[in-house]
Amino acid sequence: MKDSLSRQFIRPLSLLLFFVLFASRLLAGPSGKEAVLLHVTNGPEQGYTIKVQGSTRPDGVFLADIGSFARALRLGSVFDGKQMQIDEAFGDTVTSCILLEGSDFAVIASAAGDTPKRVLQLASAPVIRQDKVYLPVDQACRMFTLWLGRQLRYNASENRIDATLDSRRPDASLQSIGRLPNDALPPNPPEQAAPSSDNRTDARAAGGKTTIDDIKIETRANGAIIRFSASGDMRNASFLRPDNSGILYLTIENATGNPARLARNYPEGAIKSISPKLLDSGALQFTIALDIPTSSIKSSSFKYDAAKNDYVISIMNDVDVEAIHLSEKERRIQEGLSRDVDKWKLDAVVIDAGHGGKDPGAIGTQGTHEKDVALNIARDLGMFIRQKWPDVRVIYTRKEDRFIPLKERGQIANRYGGKVFISIHCNSAPNNSKVRGPEVYILGPHKTDAALKVAMFENSVITGEENFAEKYKGFSDEYLIMSSMAQSAFATQSTELAQDVLQRLSRNNSNNGLGVRQAGFMVLWTPSMPSILVETGYLSNPSEEKLLRDRKEQTKIAYAIFQGLQQYRSRYETRMTTAARPVN
């Protein structure tokens, strides 16, 4: 009886405890670290260490709270629920970085409008959660580095960010990344915040005059819009259109302002200069000089924007706007390709161990599974890279025996910023037990029947995936051609890498006709980087199977692949250094 009563009380208590623990886990959110340490160096033997708050995604990526990050860097920030503005003043020019909900771009602009806008592309749009803005910590470091011209590096293994804020980086070209010409607009430019009501109240109290606080230029492909931001009541204003010399005037009655602070000179664009002057009548007059021929001015107009308390002048040129936009689009695409190809730096290697989990790959005569050999070689290759190149990140598509769909492997490479993609496999020729030796492939149309058969075998894994017909719909020969064209920017690098790796892998008794080959491997279709597929040998050959299953030989193969990668990196970075050297 006593035992029965005990069970009656213990069971409900156990269930209650279980639900309490379960609820606490839900309330706590995803597991993982909630902060990273930021170490700031802002001068000789000067600096501080502070925490940057954030949260960890289920995939292990740390999302930095950008507001917390900005405060840690001693920057000001404002967030209105959809747009975050971060302000800095490290140099003579005060600039702002603007992040917008749903936008993959960060817009950089100066508060005074005296420098061109810049647009930095993000890997993904910011995540907004509970009135906070989050970005993956490596993306946040990249954004601050490009914006501020200071070096910020994230070390995942030490859970630490190192920031050097005492001086701008010597590579001044960083400050031109994302810079827009004056006839272009950034994608979805965010509107600037209107002056606060507090400022307007202060202006009314200051002698009853309206005060012009700031001037902003909004550049258009076919002209420009000048906004004079005011505090105080609306005033009558007179506008004189451009004369033959391209000079126009705006006079605002019963208005004041600081002429020295409001004066503007623009080295580029439609507006050459803006010169303010306080008149004896109590008015404030602006003389605006245009840097465009008067004959090309299509129209000029003035209006008062009551919603923002702005006095607005619009200047429109008689130009072919569509042609300008098309030319600018082509220029941006070309610049993007040039940055991706010519200024590429090998700082992240993606290693893909073929097959895995329910997909064993090729199986040797002694029962050796391709998936096991590939995984061991992949781990060893990653070990050599980490030991020899501490500055290079290693990204695995899989680190254990599990199944990863082919389509996801390339997506992993792109998502984590890979710069080289190496897929490791073992070959098999069921009808020929004598063929042996390594092979290295790049993406391209099948040049031989043998290459076609190898690609067909490696691609056949998709039939084991759920809904494979729907997931790989459109992955046809036409798609292969399109993918090959998209990879053309990296074709030379892929071929060079394949040749370097094959040279190190070659074995004296190989009889498979060594040479870099092309084939339509699905795993190579997605990565946007130099990519190769390494067939380390033939499990269908008994003697080569014995070699491939030997743990020491697997390590030797991994080191040979690393040596090929090392040779490729050395030659490529030498070429970059030579290209960057100034010509006397």
Secondary structure, DSSP 4 states (H G I P E B T S, - for coil): -HHHHHHHHHHHHHHHHHHHHHHHHHHH-S-S-SEEEEEEEEETTEEEEEEEEEEE-TTSPEEEEHHHHHHHTT-EEEE-SSEEEEEE-SSSS-EEEEEETT-SEEEEEETTS-S--EEEE-SSPPEEETTEEEEEHHHHHHHHHHHHS-EEEEETTTTEEEEE-SS--S-GGGGGTTBPPTT---SSPPPPPPPPHHHHHHHHHTTT-EEEEEEEEEEETTEEEEEEEEESS---EEEE---TTSEEEEEETTEE--HHHH-EE-SSSSEEEEEEEE-TTS-EEEEEEESS-GGGEEEEEEEEETTTTEEEEEEEE-S-HHHHHHHHHHHHHHHHHHHHHTT----EEEEEE-SBTTB--SB-TT--BHHHHHHHHHHHHHHHHHHH-TTSEEEES-SSS----HHHHHHHHHHTT-SEEEEEEEE--TT-SS----EEEEES---SHHHHHHHHHHHGGGGGSTTHHHHTTT-SHHHHHHHHHHGGGGHHHHHHHHHHHHHHH--TT--S--SEEEE--GGGTS-SS-EEEEEEEETTSHHHHHHHT-HHHHHHHHHHHHHHHHHHHHHHHHHHHHHHSPP-
